[in-house]
Amino acid sequence: MIPLKQIQARAKEVGLSDFEGMKRGELIRAIQNKEGNDSCFDAPWCNICRREDCCWNEECQSVGISF
């Protein structure tokens, strides 16, 4: 699992400033959106995601919903 501090640092890198109180998934989706990507982290289809180029892939697969 990626440490929250590391996710917050990434948020700052992409220009997010008001993320206090956001949950891990919300913050990652905000980062994805800011980067121009689908904000799909931890979505129901996450465990079948084939986007290996996504920097959140491993984290997302670890929290994905099992069918």
C-alpha positions as MATLAB code, in Angstrom:
seq = 'MIPLKQIQARAKEVGLSDFEGMKRGELIRAIQNKEGNDSCFDAPWCNICRREDCCWNEECQSVGISF';
ca = [
       0.000    0.000    0.000;
       1.320    3.421   -0.954;
       1.786    5.589    2.162;
      -0.691    8.459    2.437;
       2.173   10.963    2.750;
       3.461    9.834   -0.652;
      -0.001   10.232   -2.192;
      -0.293   13.704   -0.661;
       3.112   14.628   -2.093;
       1.924   13.509   -5.535;
      -1.222   15.619   -5.071;
       0.937   18.680   -4.435;
       3.058   17.861   -7.505;
       0.003   17.927   -9.772;
      -1.270   21.164   -8.254;
      -3.893   20.035   -5.769;
      -3.893   22.138   -2.648;
      -7.161   21.535   -0.791;
      -7.075   17.847    0.037;
      -7.087   17.815    3.829;
      -9.691   15.384    5.105;
      -9.962   13.517    1.807;
      -9.937    9.742    2.010;
      -7.211    7.818    0.186;
      -9.438    6.819   -2.751;
     -10.888   10.312   -3.132;
      -7.419   11.811   -3.220;
      -6.138    9.335   -5.793;
      -9.199    9.953   -8.004;
      -8.619   13.716   -7.717;
      -5.004   13.197   -8.823;
      -6.130   11.009  -11.737;
      -8.610   13.695  -12.788;
      -6.028   16.482  -12.500;
      -3.665   14.457  -14.701;
      -6.369   14.114  -17.353;
      -6.987   10.422  -16.716;
     -10.160    8.564  -15.870;
     -10.768    8.890  -12.150;
     -11.391    5.175  -11.782;
      -9.347    4.200   -8.722;
     -11.164    1.570   -6.638;
     -14.058    1.451   -9.100;
     -16.134   -1.761   -9.211;
     -14.382   -2.831  -12.414;
     -10.972   -2.176  -10.843;
     -10.083   -5.839  -10.368;
     -10.298   -6.406  -14.123;
      -8.399   -3.273  -15.106;
      -5.795   -3.851  -17.792;
      -4.189   -0.389  -17.636;
      -0.691   -1.469  -16.749;
       0.611    2.037  -17.539;
      -1.363    3.513  -14.635;
       0.827    4.378  -11.653;
      -2.046    3.389   -9.308;
      -2.609   -0.066  -10.834;
      -0.983   -2.138   -8.103;
      -2.655   -0.147   -5.320;
      -6.009   -0.323   -7.073;
      -5.801   -4.075   -7.622;
      -5.092   -4.560   -3.907;
      -8.330   -2.803   -2.858;
     -10.532   -3.947   -5.763;
     -13.862   -5.596   -5.207;
     -13.895   -9.364   -5.660;
     -16.695  -10.822   -7.737;
];
